[in-house]
Amino acid sequence: MSAATETPPVKFTITHHRQPQHTHEAFIDWIVKEHLPLAIPVFRKYGVIDYSLFVTPPSLNEGLKQEIGSFRPTWDFAECDCFIEYILPSAEIIKNIMSDPEWQVAIKDQDKWVDVPRALVSIGYSTTYFQRGKSLIHGEIVESPVGKGNT
């Protein structure tokens, strides 16, 4: 008997830029307090594994750009307000969510808040190789000699 090959979950990301009439803080507040309470039931319905909001305040981006921009002059620094990251059982879940009438309710105010044409979408697989101070190689934890008397 051969074990069925399990398809790894997919990571789906989308950047969001706020509409110019809103502050960064008000925009993130809208996502967390108004959009997410409507979106979470849809996530549950379709088995979304994880959802995270990677908030990118302009002050942090500008500070980083000034600090390391001279070391990496060819780098483009993201100017979006956030990256939304989903871990999904499969790519087809994206279409299922977007075509669900409940999702349409969850995004009803999107055009007032999000500069939708500027969104950048990506999909793929995520593999963690280093986590919480430990190296992860091929699913095995490899202890670092640092912190054990070696430097």
N, CA, C and O atoms as a GROMACS GRO file, in nm:
protein
  604
    1MET      N    1   0.083  -0.119   0.000
    1MET     CA    2   0.000   0.000   0.000
    1MET      C    3   0.087   0.124   0.000
    1MET      O    4   0.181   0.135   0.078
    2SER      N    5   0.056   0.217  -0.087
    2SER     CA    6   0.132   0.342  -0.088
    2SER      C    7   0.050   0.451  -0.021
    2SER      O    8  -0.072   0.461  -0.039
    3ALA      N    9   0.118   0.530   0.054
    3ALA     CA   10   0.052   0.642   0.121
    3ALA      C   11   0.019   0.750   0.018
    3ALA      O   12   0.099   0.778  -0.072
    4ALA      N   13  -0.098   0.807   0.032
    4ALA     CA   14  -0.137   0.914  -0.059
    4ALA      C   15  -0.047   1.035  -0.037
    4ALA      O   16  -0.015   1.072   0.076
    5THR      N   17  -0.008   1.096  -0.147
    5THR     CA   18   0.075   1.216  -0.137
    5THR      C   19  -0.016   1.332  -0.100
    5THR      O   20  -0.113   1.362  -0.169
    6GLU      N   21   0.018   1.397   0.008
    6GLU     CA   22  -0.062   1.509   0.056
    6GLU      C   23  -0.012   1.637  -0.009
    6GLU      O   24   0.108   1.666  -0.008
    7THR      N   25  -0.103   1.714  -0.065
    7THR     CA   26  -0.067   1.842  -0.126
    7THR      C   27  -0.043   1.943  -0.014
    7THR      O   28  -0.126   1.958   0.075
    8PRO      N   29   0.070   2.013  -0.019
    8PRO     CA   30   0.096   2.111   0.086
    8PRO      C   31   0.000   2.230   0.072
    8PRO      O   32  -0.044   2.262  -0.038
    9PRO      N   33  -0.030   2.295   0.182
    9PRO     CA   34  -0.115   2.414   0.174
    9PRO      C   35  -0.046   2.523   0.091
    9PRO      O   36   0.076   2.526   0.080
   10VAL      N   37  -0.126   2.610   0.035
   10VAL     CA   38  -0.072   2.721  -0.043
   10VAL      C   39  -0.075   2.849   0.039
   10VAL      O   40  -0.161   2.867   0.126
   11LYS      N   41   0.019   2.936   0.010
   11LYS     CA   42   0.021   3.069   0.071
   11LYS      C   43  -0.022   3.168  -0.037
   11LYS      O   44   0.036   3.172  -0.145
   12PHE      N   45  -0.123   3.245  -0.005
   12PHE     CA   46  -0.178   3.345  -0.096
   12PHE      C   47  -0.160   3.480  -0.028
   12PHE      O   48  -0.206   3.500   0.084
   13THR      N   49  -0.092   3.572  -0.096
   13THR     CA   50  -0.071   3.704  -0.037
   13THR      C   51  -0.125   3.811  -0.130
   13THR      O   52  -0.127   3.796  -0.252
   14ILE      N   53  -0.167   3.919  -0.070
   14ILE     CA   54  -0.214   4.035  -0.146
   14ILE      C   55  -0.175   4.161  -0.069
   14ILE      O   56  -0.193   4.170   0.052
   15THR      N   57  -0.120   4.257  -0.143
   15THR     CA   58  -0.087   4.384  -0.080
   15THR      C   59  -0.208   4.475  -0.085
   15THR      O   60  -0.291   4.466  -0.176
   16HIS      N   61  -0.217   4.562   0.012
   16HIS     CA   62  -0.324   4.662   0.010
   16HIS      C   63  -0.264   4.800   0.035
   16HIS      O   64  -0.183   4.821   0.125
   17HIS      N   65  -0.307   4.893  -0.049
   17HIS     CA   66  -0.277   5.035  -0.032
   17HIS      C   67  -0.409   5.102   0.005
   17HIS      O   68  -0.513   5.071  -0.053
   18ARG      N   69  -0.405   5.192   0.097
   18ARG     CA   70  -0.527   5.263   0.138
   18ARG      C   71  -0.560   5.371   0.035
   18ARG      O   72  -0.474   5.418  -0.040
   19GLN      N   73  -0.686   5.407   0.033
   19GLN     CA   74  -0.726   5.524  -0.045
   19GLN      C   75  -0.663   5.647   0.020
   19GLN      O   76  -0.650   5.651   0.143
   20PRO      N   77  -0.623   5.747  -0.058
   20PRO     CA   78  -0.546   5.859  -0.005
   20PRO      C   79  -0.617   5.944   0.100
   20PRO      O   80  -0.552   6.013   0.178
   21GLN      N   81  -0.749   5.941   0.104
   21GLN     CA   82  -0.820   6.022   0.203
   21GLN      C   83  -0.815   5.963   0.344
   21GLN      O   84  -0.858   6.028   0.439
   22HIS      N   85  -0.763   5.842   0.358
   22HIS     CA   86  -0.756   5.777   0.489
   22HIS      C   87  -0.613   5.772   0.540
   22HIS      O   88  -0.518   5.764   0.463
   23THR      N   89  -0.600   5.777   0.671
   23THR     CA   90  -0.468   5.759   0.732
   23THR      C   91  -0.437   5.609   0.736
   23THR      O   92  -0.527   5.525   0.727
   24HIS      N   93  -0.310   5.579   0.751
   24HIS     CA   94  -0.268   5.439   0.765
   24HIS      C   95  -0.339   5.374   0.884
   24HIS      O   96  -0.390   5.263   0.874
   25GLU      N   97  -0.341   5.445   0.997
   25GLU     CA   98  -0.401   5.391   1.119
   25GLU      C   99  -0.550   5.364   1.102
   25GLU      O  100  -0.600   5.260   1.144
   26ALA      N  101  -0.622   5.457   1.039
   26ALA     CA  102  -0.766   5.438   1.017
   26ALA      C  103  -0.791   5.321   0.923
   26ALA      O  104  -0.887   5.246   0.940
   27PHE      N  105  -0.705   5.305   0.824
   27PHE     CA  106  -0.717   5.196   0.728
   27PHE      C  107  -0.703   5.060   0.796
   27PHE      O  108  -0.785   4.971   0.776
   28ILE      N  109  -0.599   5.044   0.876
   28ILE     CA  110  -0.577   4.918   0.947
   28ILE      C  111  -0.692   4.894   1.045
   28ILE      O  112  -0.737   4.780   1.061
   29ASP      N  113  -0.738   4.999   1.110
   29ASP     CA  114  -0.852   4.989   1.202
   29ASP      C  115  -0.976   4.938   1.128
   29ASP      O  116  -1.050   4.855   1.181
   30TRP      N  117  -1.000   4.988   1.006
   30TRP     CA  118  -1.114   4.941   0.927
   30TRP      C  119  -1.101   4.792   0.896
   30TRP      O  120  -1.198   4.717   0.910
   31ILE      N  121  -0.982   4.749   0.856
   31ILE     CA  122  -0.963   4.607   0.825
   31ILE      C  123  -0.995   4.522   0.947
   31ILE      O  124  -1.071   4.425   0.938
   32VAL      N  125  -0.936   4.557   1.060
   32VAL     CA  126  -0.946   4.475   1.182
   32VAL      C  127  -1.085   4.480   1.245
   32VAL      O  128  -1.138   4.377   1.287
   33LYS      N  129  -1.145   4.598   1.252
   33LYS     CA  130  -1.271   4.614   1.326
   33LYS      C  131  -1.396   4.600   1.242
   33LYS      O  132  -1.502   4.565   1.294
   34GLU      N  133  -1.387   4.627   1.112
   34GLU     CA  134  -1.507   4.621   1.029
   34GLU      C  135  -1.504   4.506   0.928
   34GLU      O  136  -1.601   4.431   0.916
   35HIS      N  137  -1.394   4.494   0.856
   35HIS     CA  138  -1.387   4.389   0.753
   35HIS      C  139  -1.373   4.249   0.813
   35HIS      O  140  -1.449   4.159   0.778
   36LEU      N  141  -1.276   4.231   0.902
   36LEU     CA  142  -1.248   4.096   0.954
   36LEU      C  143  -1.365   4.030   1.026
   36LEU      O  144  -1.386   3.910   1.007
   37PRO      N  145  -1.444   4.101   1.108
   37PRO     CA  146  -1.558   4.032   1.170
   37PRO      C  147  -1.656   3.973   1.067
   37PRO      O  148  -1.722   3.874   1.095
   38LEU      N  149  -1.664   4.035   0.949
   38LEU     CA  150  -1.750   3.981   0.843
   38LEU      C  151  -1.679   3.871   0.763
   38LEU      O  152  -1.744   3.781   0.711
   39ALA      N  153  -1.547   3.880   0.754
   39ALA     CA  154  -1.470   3.785   0.674
   39ALA      C  155  -1.444   3.653   0.745
   39ALA      O  156  -1.442   3.548   0.681
   40ILE      N  157  -1.425   3.656   0.875
   40ILE     CA  158  -1.387   3.535   0.949
   40ILE      C  159  -1.488   3.421   0.933
   40ILE      O  160  -1.445   3.306   0.917
   41PRO      N  161  -1.619   3.445   0.937
   41PRO     CA  162  -1.711   3.332   0.912
   41PRO      C  163  -1.691   3.268   0.774
   41PRO      O  164  -1.708   3.147   0.758
   42VAL      N  165  -1.655   3.348   0.675
   42VAL     CA  166  -1.629   3.295   0.541
   42VAL      C  167  -1.500   3.212   0.543
   42VAL      O  168  -1.494   3.107   0.480
   43PHE      N  169  -1.399   3.259   0.615
   43PHE     CA  170  -1.275   3.182   0.628
   43PHE      C  171  -1.304   3.045   0.688
   43PHE      O  172  -1.253   2.944   0.641
   44ARG      N  173  -1.385   3.044   0.792
   44ARG     CA  174  -1.420   2.917   0.858
   44ARG      C  175  -1.495   2.825   0.762
   44ARG      O  176  -1.469   2.705   0.756
   45LYS      N  177  -1.588   2.882   0.688
   45LYS     CA  178  -1.670   2.806   0.595
   45LYS      C  179  -1.585   2.730   0.492
   45LYS      O  180  -1.619   2.618   0.454
   46TYR      N  181  -1.475   2.790   0.449
   46TYR     CA  182  -1.392   2.730   0.344
   46TYR      C  183  -1.263   2.669   0.397
   46TYR      O  184  -1.176   2.630   0.318
   47GLY      N  185  -1.248   2.659   0.527
   47GLY     CA  186  -1.133   2.591   0.584
   47GLY      C  187  -1.001   2.665   0.572
   47GLY      O  188  -0.895   2.602   0.564
   48VAL      N  189  -1.006   2.799   0.571
   48VAL     CA  190  -0.882   2.876   0.569
   48VAL      C  191  -0.801   2.834   0.692
   48VAL      O  192  -0.853   2.832   0.804
   49ILE      N  193  -0.674   2.802   0.671
   49ILE     CA  194  -0.589   2.753   0.779
   49ILE      C  195  -0.538   2.868   0.864
   49ILE      O  196  -0.544   2.863   0.987
   50ASP      N  197  -0.487   2.972   0.800
   50ASP     CA  198  -0.434   3.089   0.870
   50ASP      C  199  -0.464   3.214   0.790
   50ASP      O  200  -0.473   3.212   0.668
   51TYR      N  201  -0.479   3.324   0.862
   51TYR     CA  202  -0.490   3.457   0.804
   51TYR      C  203  -0.403   3.546   0.890
   51TYR      O  204  -0.415   3.545   1.013
   52SER      N  205  -0.317   3.622   0.828
   52SER     CA  206  -0.240   3.719   0.906
   52SER      C  207  -0.229   3.850   0.830
   52SER      O  208  -0.233   3.855   0.707
   53LEU      N  209  -0.216   3.954   0.908
   53LEU     CA  210  -0.205   4.089   0.855
   53LEU      C  211  -0.066   4.138   0.889
   53LEU      O  212  -0.034   4.159   1.006
   54PHE      N  213   0.016   4.156   0.788
   54PHE     CA  214   0.152   4.208   0.804
   54PHE      C  215   0.144   4.357   0.777
   54PHE      O  216   0.142   4.401   0.662
   55VAL      N  217   0.139   4.436   0.884
   55VAL     CA  218   0.119   4.580   0.876
   55VAL      C  219   0.254   4.647   0.851
   55VAL      O  220   0.352   4.618   0.920
   56THR      N  221   0.258   4.737   0.753
   56THR     CA  222   0.382   4.804   0.714
   56THR      C  223   0.366   4.955   0.725
   56THR      O  224   0.340   5.023   0.625
   57PRO      N  225   0.380   5.009   0.846
   57PRO     CA  226   0.364   5.154   0.865
   57PRO      C  227   0.465   5.234   0.784
   57PRO      O  228   0.582   5.196   0.775
   58PRO      N  229   0.422   5.343   0.724
   58PRO     CA  230   0.514   5.425   0.644
   58PRO      C  231   0.639   5.467   0.722
   58PRO      O  232   0.747   5.474   0.665
   59SER      N  233   0.625   5.495   0.850
   59SER     CA  234   0.740   5.539   0.929
   59SER      C  235   0.848   5.431   0.937
   59SER      O  236   0.967   5.462   0.930
   60LEU      N  237   0.808   5.305   0.950
   60LEU     CA  238   0.906   5.196   0.953
   60LEU      C  239   0.973   5.177   0.818
   60LEU      O  240   1.095   5.160   0.809
   61ASN      N  241   0.893   5.182   0.712
   61ASN     CA  242   0.950   5.166   0.577
   61ASN      C  243   1.047   5.278   0.544
   61ASN      O  244   1.155   5.253   0.491
   62GLU      N  245   1.009   5.401   0.575
   62GLU     CA  246   1.098   5.514   0.546
   62GLU      C  247   1.225   5.506   0.629
   62GLU      O  248   1.334   5.533   0.579
   63GLY      N  249   1.210   5.469   0.756
   63GLY     CA  250   1.327   5.454   0.842
   63GLY      C  251   1.423   5.349   0.790
   63GLY      O  252   1.544   5.371   0.787
   64LEU      N  253   1.369   5.236   0.749
   64LEU     CA  254   1.452   5.128   0.695
   64LEU      C  255   1.520   5.171   0.566
   64LEU      O  256   1.638   5.144   0.543
   65LYS      N  257   1.444   5.239   0.482
   65LYS     CA  258   1.497   5.286   0.354
   65LYS      C  259   1.616   5.379   0.379
   65LYS      O  260   1.718   5.370   0.310
   66GLN      N  261   1.604   5.469   0.475
   66GLN     CA  262   1.713   5.562   0.505
   66GLN      C  263   1.832   5.490   0.567
   66GLN      O  264   1.947   5.524   0.540
   67GLU      N  265   1.805   5.390   0.651
   67GLU     CA  266   1.912   5.318   0.720
   67GLU      C  267   1.993   5.227   0.627
   67GLU      O  268   2.116   5.228   0.632
   68ILE      N  269   1.924   5.150   0.544
   68ILE     CA  270   1.997   5.050   0.464
   68ILE      C  271   1.992   5.075   0.314
   68ILE      O  272   2.049   5.000   0.236
   69GLY      N  273   1.923   5.181   0.274
   69GLY     CA  274   1.913   5.212   0.132
   69GLY      C  275   2.047   5.228   0.064
   69GLY      O  276   2.063   5.193  -0.053
   70SER      N  277   2.144   5.282   0.136
   70SER     CA  278   2.277   5.300   0.076
   70SER      C  279   2.350   5.167   0.057
   70SER      O  280   2.435   5.155  -0.031
   71PHE      N  281   2.316   5.067   0.139
   71PHE     CA  282   2.376   4.934   0.124
   71PHE      C  283   2.314   4.857   0.008
   71PHE      O  284   2.381   4.777  -0.058
   72ARG      N  285   2.188   4.883  -0.017
   72ARG     CA  286   2.114   4.814  -0.123
   72ARG      C  287   2.041   4.917  -0.209
   72ARG      O  288   1.918   4.925  -0.205
   73PRO      N  289   2.114   4.996  -0.287
   73PRO     CA  290   2.051   5.104  -0.364
   73PRO      C  291   1.953   5.056  -0.470
   73PRO      O  292   1.870   5.134  -0.517
   74THR      N  293   1.960   4.930  -0.510
   74THR     CA  294   1.868   4.880  -0.613
   74THR      C  295   1.739   4.823  -0.555
   74THR      O  296   1.647   4.789  -0.630
   75TRP      N  297   1.732   4.813  -0.423
   75TRP     CA  298   1.610   4.759  -0.363
   75TRP      C  299   1.496   4.857  -0.378
   75TRP      O  300   1.513   4.978  -0.365
   76ASP      N  301   1.379   4.803  -0.405
   76ASP     CA  302   1.254   4.878  -0.407
   76ASP      C  303   1.187   4.854  -0.273
   76ASP      O  304   1.165   4.739  -0.235
   77PHE      N  305   1.153   4.957  -0.202
   77PHE     CA  306   1.088   4.942  -0.072
   77PHE      C  307   0.936   4.950  -0.091
   77PHE      O  308   0.886   5.045  -0.151
   78ALA      N  309   0.866   4.851  -0.040
   78ALA     CA  310   0.721   4.845  -0.054
   78ALA      C  311   0.657   4.969   0.007
   78ALA      O  312   0.697   5.015   0.114
   79GLU      N  313   0.559   5.020  -0.061
   79GLU     CA  314   0.488   5.138  -0.011
   79GLU      C  315   0.345   5.105   0.026
   79GLU      O  316   0.264   5.195   0.050
   80CYS      N  317   0.312   4.978   0.031
   80CYS     CA  318   0.176   4.938   0.067
   80CYS      C  319   0.156   4.953   0.218
   80CYS      O  320   0.252   4.963   0.294
   81ASP      N  321   0.031   4.954   0.259
   81ASP     CA  322  -0.001   4.966   0.402
   81ASP      C  323   0.002   4.832   0.473
   81ASP      O  324   0.023   4.826   0.594
   82CYS      N  325  -0.018   4.724   0.397
   82CYS     CA  326  -0.014   4.592   0.459
   82CYS      C  327  -0.006   4.483   0.353
   82CYS      O  328  -0.037   4.503   0.235
   83PHE      N  329   0.036   4.368   0.399
   83PHE     CA  330   0.030   4.245   0.321
   83PHE      C  331  -0.070   4.156   0.394
   83PHE      O  332  -0.059   4.136   0.515
   84ILE      N  333  -0.165   4.103   0.322
   84ILE     CA  334  -0.258   4.008   0.380
   84ILE      C  335  -0.211   3.870   0.336
   84ILE      O  336  -0.189   3.845   0.217
   85GLU      N  337  -0.195   3.781   0.433
   85GLU     CA  338  -0.140   3.649   0.406
   85GLU      C  339  -0.238   3.541   0.449
   85GLU      O  340  -0.282   3.537   0.564
   86TYR      N  341  -0.272   3.454   0.355
   86TYR     CA  342  -0.361   3.342   0.382
   86TYR      C  343  -0.283   3.212   0.364
   86TYR      O  344  -0.200   3.201   0.274
   87ILE      N  345  -0.309   3.115   0.449
   87ILE     CA  346  -0.264   2.978   0.426
   87ILE      C  347  -0.392   2.900   0.398
   87ILE      O  348  -0.483   2.896   0.481
   88LEU      N  349  -0.397   2.837   0.281
   88LEU     CA  350  -0.519   2.772   0.233
   88LEU      C  351  -0.493   2.625   0.200
   88LEU      O  352  -0.382   2.589   0.160
   89PRO      N  353  -0.596   2.541   0.215
   89PRO     CA  354  -0.579   2.400   0.178
   89PRO      C  355  -0.546   2.380   0.030
   89PRO      O  356  -0.475   2.287  -0.006
   90SER      N  357  -0.599   2.469  -0.056
   90SER     CA  358  -0.573   2.459  -0.200
   90SER      C  359  -0.602   2.593  -0.265
   90SER      O  360  -0.668   2.679  -0.206
   91ALA      N  361  -0.552   2.610  -0.386
   91ALA     CA  362  -0.572   2.736  -0.459
   91ALA      C  363  -0.719   2.757  -0.495
   91ALA      O  364  -0.763   2.871  -0.507
   92GLU      N  365  -0.794   2.650  -0.512
   92GLU     CA  366  -0.935   2.665  -0.552
   92GLU      C  367  -1.018   2.736  -0.445
   92GLU      O  368  -1.124   2.790  -0.474
   93ILE      N  369  -0.970   2.737  -0.322
   93ILE     CA  370  -1.040   2.805  -0.213
   93ILE      C  371  -1.052   2.954  -0.242
   93ILE      O  372  -1.151   3.017  -0.204
   94ILE      N  373  -0.954   3.012  -0.310
   94ILE     CA  374  -0.957   3.155  -0.342
   94ILE      C  375  -1.081   3.187  -0.424
   94ILE      O  376  -1.156   3.280  -0.392
   95LYS      N  377  -1.103   3.110  -0.530
   95LYS     CA  378  -1.220   3.131  -0.616
   95LYS      C  379  -1.349   3.108  -0.538
   95LYS      O  380  -1.445   3.183  -0.552
   96ASN      N  381  -1.351   3.004  -0.456
   96ASN     CA  382  -1.471   2.974  -0.377
   96ASN      C  383  -1.507   3.089  -0.285
   96ASN      O  384  -1.623   3.128  -0.274
   97ILE      N  385  -1.406   3.144  -0.218
   97ILE     CA  386  -1.432   3.256  -0.127
   97ILE      C  387  -1.480   3.377  -0.206
   97ILE      O  388  -1.580   3.439  -0.170
   98MET      N  389  -1.409   3.411  -0.312
   98MET     CA  390  -1.442   3.533  -0.386
   98MET      C  391  -1.579   3.527  -0.453
   98MET      O  392  -1.638   3.631  -0.480
   99SER      N  393  -1.629   3.408  -0.480
   99SER     CA  394  -1.761   3.397  -0.543
   99SER      C  395  -1.874   3.379  -0.441
   99SER      O  396  -1.990   3.371  -0.479
  100ASP      N  397  -1.841   3.373  -0.314
  100ASP     CA  398  -1.941   3.353  -0.210
  100ASP      C  399  -2.013   3.485  -0.179
  100ASP      O  400  -1.946   3.587  -0.158
  101PRO      N  401  -2.147   3.485  -0.176
  101PRO     CA  402  -2.222   3.608  -0.144
  101PRO      C  403  -2.185   3.668  -0.008
  101PRO      O  404  -2.189   3.790   0.008
  102GLU      N  405  -2.148   3.584   0.088
  102GLU     CA  406  -2.108   3.637   0.219
  102GLU      C  407  -1.977   3.714   0.208
  102GLU      O  408  -1.956   3.811   0.283
  103TRP      N  409  -1.889   3.674   0.117
  103TRP     CA  410  -1.764   3.748   0.097
  103TRP      C  411  -1.794   3.885   0.037
  103TRP      O  412  -1.729   3.984   0.071
  104GLN      N  413  -1.893   3.890  -0.052
  104GLN     CA  414  -1.930   4.018  -0.111
  104GLN      C  415  -1.976   4.117  -0.003
  104GLN      O  416  -1.951   4.237  -0.013
  105VAL      N  417  -2.043   4.066   0.098
  105VAL     CA  418  -2.083   4.150   0.212
  105VAL      C  419  -1.959   4.194   0.290
  105VAL      O  420  -1.950   4.309   0.332
  106ALA      N  421  -1.865   4.102   0.308
  106ALA     CA  422  -1.744   4.132   0.385
  106ALA      C  423  -1.658   4.240   0.318
  106ALA      O  424  -1.586   4.313   0.386
  107ILE      N  425  -1.666   4.250   0.186
  107ILE     CA  426  -1.584   4.349   0.114
  107ILE      C  427  -1.667   4.465   0.060
  107ILE      O  428  -1.621   4.539  -0.028
  108LYS      N  429  -1.787   4.482   0.111
  108LYS     CA  430  -1.878   4.583   0.058
  108LYS      C  431  -1.821   4.726   0.058
  108LYS      O  432  -1.852   4.804  -0.032
  109ASP      N  433  -1.738   4.760   0.155
  109ASP     CA  434  -1.680   4.894   0.163
  109ASP      C  435  -1.537   4.901   0.110
  109ASP      O  436  -1.469   5.002   0.126
  110GLN      N  437  -1.493   4.795   0.047
  110GLN     CA  438  -1.355   4.785   0.001
  110GLN      C  439  -1.312   4.904  -0.085
  110GLN      O  440  -1.204   4.960  -0.064
  111ASP      N  441  -1.394   4.943  -0.182
  111ASP     CA  442  -1.354   5.051  -0.273
  111ASP      C  443  -1.341   5.186  -0.203
  111ASP      O  444  -1.270   5.274  -0.252
  112LYS      N  445  -1.408   5.203  -0.091
  112LYS     CA  446  -1.395   5.327  -0.013
  112LYS      C  447  -1.261   5.332   0.060
  112LYS      O  448  -1.209   5.440   0.089
  113TRP      N  449  -1.205   5.216   0.089
  113TRP     CA  450  -1.084   5.207   0.172
  113TRP      C  451  -0.959   5.162   0.098
  113TRP      O  452  -0.849   5.209   0.127
  114VAL      N  453  -0.975   5.070   0.003
  114VAL     CA  454  -0.860   5.006  -0.062
  114VAL      C  455  -0.843   5.059  -0.204
  114VAL      O  456  -0.939   5.067  -0.280
  115ASP      N  457  -0.720   5.093  -0.239
  115ASP     CA  458  -0.686   5.130  -0.376
  115ASP      C  459  -0.663   4.998  -0.450
  115ASP      O  460  -0.550   4.956  -0.472
  116VAL      N  461  -0.773   4.934  -0.488
  116VAL     CA  462  -0.773   4.798  -0.541
  116VAL      C  463  -0.681   4.778  -0.662
  116VAL      O  464  -0.610   4.677  -0.667
  117PRO      N  465  -0.678   4.869  -0.760
  117PRO     CA  466  -0.591   4.844  -0.876
  117PRO      C  467  -0.441   4.834  -0.842
  117PRO      O  468  -0.364   4.783  -0.923
  118ARG      N  469  -0.400   4.881  -0.726
  118ARG     CA  470  -0.258   4.875  -0.689
  118ARG      C  471  -0.221   4.745  -0.618
  118ARG      O  472  -0.104   4.723  -0.587
  119ALA      N  473  -0.318   4.659  -0.592
  119ALA     CA  474  -0.291   4.534  -0.520
  119ALA      C  475  -0.196   4.446  -0.600
  119ALA      O  476  -0.205   4.435  -0.722
  120LEU      N  477  -0.106   4.382  -0.528
  120LEU     CA  478  -0.013   4.286  -0.586
  120LEU      C  479  -0.044   4.150  -0.524
  120LEU      O  480  -0.041   4.136  -0.401
  121VAL      N  481  -0.073   4.052  -0.607
  121VAL     CA  482  -0.114   3.920  -0.560
  121VAL      C  483  -0.005   3.819  -0.591
  121VAL      O  484   0.060   3.825  -0.696
  122SER      N  485   0.015   3.725  -0.500
  122SER     CA  486   0.108   3.615  -0.526
  122SER      C  487   0.057   3.488  -0.458
  122SER      O  488  -0.015   3.494  -0.359
  123ILE      N  489   0.095   3.375  -0.515
  123ILE     CA  490   0.056   3.246  -0.458
  123ILE      C  491   0.174   3.150  -0.471
  123ILE      O  492   0.248   3.153  -0.570
  124GLY      N  493   0.190   3.067  -0.372
  124GLY     CA  494   0.300   2.971  -0.375
  124GLY      C  495   0.300   2.888  -0.248
  124GLY      O  496   0.197   2.870  -0.183
  125TYR      N  497   0.417   2.838  -0.215
  125TYR     CA  498   0.433   2.754  -0.097
  125TYR      C  499   0.535   2.819  -0.005
  125TYR      O  500   0.631   2.880  -0.050
  126SER      N  501   0.513   2.805   0.123
  126SER     CA  502   0.602   2.863   0.222
  126SER      C  503   0.668   2.751   0.302
  126SER      O  504   0.601   2.659   0.349
  127THR      N  505   0.798   2.760   0.315
  127THR     CA  506   0.874   2.662   0.393
  127THR      C  507   0.956   2.737   0.496
  127THR      O  508   1.030   2.828   0.462
  128THR      N  509   0.943   2.700   0.621
  128THR     CA  510   1.018   2.763   0.729
  128THR      C  511   1.149   2.687   0.749
  128THR      O  512   1.149   2.566   0.769
  129TYR      N  513   1.259   2.759   0.744
  129TYR     CA  514   1.390   2.698   0.764
  129TYR      C  515   1.457   2.740   0.894
  129TYR      O  516   1.551   2.675   0.941
  130PHE      N  517   1.406   2.848   0.952
  130PHE     CA  518   1.462   2.895   1.079
  130PHE      C  519   1.347   2.953   1.159
  130PHE      O  520   1.275   3.041   1.110
  131GLN      N  521   1.329   2.905   1.282
  131GLN     CA  522   1.215   2.948   1.361
  131GLN      C  523   1.251   2.950   1.509
  131GLN      O  524   1.307   2.855   1.563
  132ARG      N  525   1.218   3.062   1.573
  132ARG     CA  526   1.240   3.078   1.717
  132ARG      C  527   1.381   3.039   1.760
  132ARG      O  528   1.400   2.971   1.861
  133GLY      N  529   1.477   3.084   1.682
  133GLY     CA  530   1.617   3.059   1.716
  133GLY      C  531   1.670   2.923   1.678
  133GLY      O  532   1.784   2.890   1.709
  134LYS      N  533   1.588   2.843   1.612
  134LYS     CA  534   1.631   2.707   1.576
  134LYS      C  535   1.625   2.688   1.426
  134LYS      O  536   1.534   2.736   1.358
  135SER      N  537   1.724   2.616   1.376
  135SER     CA  538   1.729   2.582   1.235
  135SER      C  539   1.641   2.460   1.210
  135SER      O  540   1.645   2.363   1.285
  136LEU      N  541   1.561   2.466   1.104
  136LEU     CA  542   1.475   2.354   1.065
  136LEU      C  543   1.520   2.307   0.927
  136LEU      O  544   1.504   2.378   0.828
  137ILE      N  545   1.577   2.190   0.921
  137ILE     CA  546   1.624   2.136   0.794
  137ILE      C  547   1.548   2.007   0.765
  137ILE      O  548   1.553   1.912   0.844
  138HIS      N  549   1.476   2.005   0.652
  138HIS     CA  550   1.399   1.886   0.611
  138HIS      C  551   1.306   1.839   0.722
  138HIS      O  552   1.292   1.719   0.745
  139GLY      N  553   1.244   1.934   0.792
  139GLY     CA  554   1.149   1.899   0.898
  139GLY      C  555   1.212   1.858   1.029
  139GLY      O  556   1.140   1.831   1.125
  140GLU      N  557   1.344   1.852   1.035
  140GLU     CA  558   1.413   1.812   1.158
  140GLU      C  559   1.470   1.937   1.224
  140GLU      O  560   1.517   2.028   1.156
  141ILE      N  561   1.467   1.940   1.354
  141ILE     CA  562   1.527   2.052   1.426
  141ILE      C  563   1.676   2.025   1.438
  141ILE      O  564   1.718   1.920   1.487
  142VAL      N  565   1.754   2.120   1.394
  142VAL     CA  566   1.899   2.111   1.405
  142VAL      C  567   1.940   2.216   1.507
  142VAL      O  568   1.929   2.336   1.481
  143GLU      N  569   1.988   2.172   1.620
  143GLU     CA  570   2.026   2.264   1.727
  143GLU      C  571   2.145   2.348   1.683
  143GLU      O  572   2.241   2.298   1.625
  144SER      N  573   2.138   2.475   1.712
  144SER     CA  574   2.248   2.565   1.683
  144SER      C  575   2.352   2.557   1.793
  144SER      O  576   2.316   2.549   1.911
  145PRO      N  577   2.480   2.557   1.758
  145PRO     CA  578   2.582   2.555   1.862
  145PRO      C  579   2.588   2.687   1.939
  145PRO      O  580   2.644   2.690   2.049
  146VAL      N  581   2.534   2.794   1.884
  146VAL     CA  582   2.533   2.923   1.952
  146VAL      C  583   2.446   2.911   2.076
  146VAL      O  584   2.336   2.855   2.070
  147GLY      N  585   2.492   2.962   2.186
  147GLY     CA  586   2.416   2.955   2.310
  147GLY      C  587   2.449   2.833   2.393
  147GLY      O  588   2.398   2.818   2.504
  148LYS      N  589   2.533   2.746   2.341
  148LYS     CA  590   2.573   2.625   2.415
  148LYS      C  591   2.722   2.632   2.447
  148LYS      O  592   2.792   2.531   2.446
  149GLY      N  593   2.768   2.754   2.474
  149GLY     CA  594   2.909   2.771   2.507
  149GLY      C  595   2.995   2.801   2.386
  149GLY      O  596   3.112   2.837   2.401
  150ASN      N  597   2.940   2.787   2.266
  150ASN     CA  598   3.014   2.817   2.143
  150ASN      C  599   2.960   2.946   2.083
  150ASN      O  600   2.841   2.974   2.094
  151THR      N  601   3.044   3.022   2.021
  151THR     CA  602   2.998   3.142   1.953
  151THR      C  603   3.056   3.152   1.815
  151THR      O  604   3.028   3.248   1.742
   0.00000   0.00000   0.00000
